[in-house]
């Protein structure tokens, strides 16, 4: 009988499913049957790519009009009791899906509900994540707090200590923990990987996940630029918008406005990161715009600089191809700020707060990165380290091994 693998990526944003997709492709290349379980943005992506998928119960956080995470509104609409109920609904749904598909192994990407469901059904789990220690902000930025606000965040942070501990105990129930990051001293998610020593034998650092190439087409930057019709006259900037829908729309709008008068000095392509959008391009003010780009890896390979959010997937993919970055973290998103600061400390990226993002600040950061040799030199050196790792093959070997022993 064919082995079966159940992939359960977190559906908030596209970073989780876009790193699970290459693994699924390679598993199918090996003759292994796969199915996805996800929700929200992940579900939209899965449907557009015709992936066999179960629609899971959605879990999400609230945001303000400028894309900042709204912890008070999230707590009000998805407070502790409601959050527990939603989580339990997810677990029940996952149990039903697992009984239908009957997998040999579950690959959970940051999904506690899938892990719990698999544990209850005695199905082995490979857990993939870049945040073992999930943090929340101590107080929101960009506004003054009332005494009531201060009390709310004090209680929220104390309560989160217990939630965080529970999450870590769940993560520890997996058979193996896959970290799609670089080895020391280049680990990007360093601040989020405080993994207790008792789990150390389970941890496998596999490197950045990029689509495996089964063809022999050229990977040279100039050749790819010619193939994409980008020309070689100007430095090429690829703006890769990612994250949840609201945050994507806000960043795309701000970037497009900030790119004014820059198209005369650079070739700029902006992807809005909308998997439901059109695949054809149009141009605004000299900036080439796509709703969605299927072959994003080619655009990153061809670029001189990548601009985008500070999601782990964006940074990993850029570094895998040796590209420096300008990063705009989602406001008050602790993981993204940690990622951006770490990339900046390695001198492979510059960071801009979203509330400071405009034409002048963006142009200044772009010029700084492109005109200083250290950014491209460091990114290229890290890219060579990444090239020596094959995260997709390693992940598939581990998952297939678990499936074969089940």
Number of C-alpha atoms within 10 A of each C-alpha: 4 8 18 22 26 25 25 31 29 28 28 21 23 26 20 25 26 18 21 24 22 19 26 24 18 18 23 14 11 12 12 17 17 21 18 27 28 27 24 20 23 26 26 17 22 24 13 11 13 9 16 11 20 19 16 24 19 17 15 14 14 17 18 13 10 15 20 19 20 16 23 16 14 15 17 11 13 19 14 13 10 13 16 12 13 17 17 16 16 22 22 18 19 25 19 13 22 22 11 9 15 16 22 21 26 30 29 29 24 20 22 22 23 32 28 23 22 26 17 11 13 11 21 23 27 24 28 28 22 23 19 22 16 19 16 17 15 14 18 19 11 10 7 10 13 9 8 9 14 15 11 15 19 14 11 18 16 11 12 15 14 11 14 16 13 12 15 18 11 16 26 19 19 24 16 23 27 23 23 25 25 23 17 8 9 16 19 26 25 18 17 18 16 12 15 11 9 8 15 11 10 16 16 17 20 21 25 26 25 22 19 14 8 8 6 6 9 10 13 11 18 16 15 20 18 12 13 12 9 19 15 13 9 14 16 23 22 23 27 23 26 24 23 23 17 16 23 22 18 16 25 21 11 15 20 18 15 17 21 17 14 16 18 12 11 17 21 22 23 25 21 23 23 23 21 14 13 11 14 10 14 11 11 12 13 17 20 17 21 19 18 21 22 10 9 14 15 18 23 26 23 26 27 22 25 26 25 25 30 28 25 23 22 22 27 25 22 24 28 27 25 28 27 30 35 26 29 24 26 24 22 21 17 17 24 20 21 20 24 29 19 19 26 19 13 18 18 26 28 22 22 17 14 20 11 11 18 18 17 13 13 21 16 11 18 20 10 15 21 16 11 10 10 15 24 22 16 18 24 19 15 22 21 14 17 25 16 10 18 16 25 25 17 17 26 18 13 15 23 19 12 20 21 12 9 12
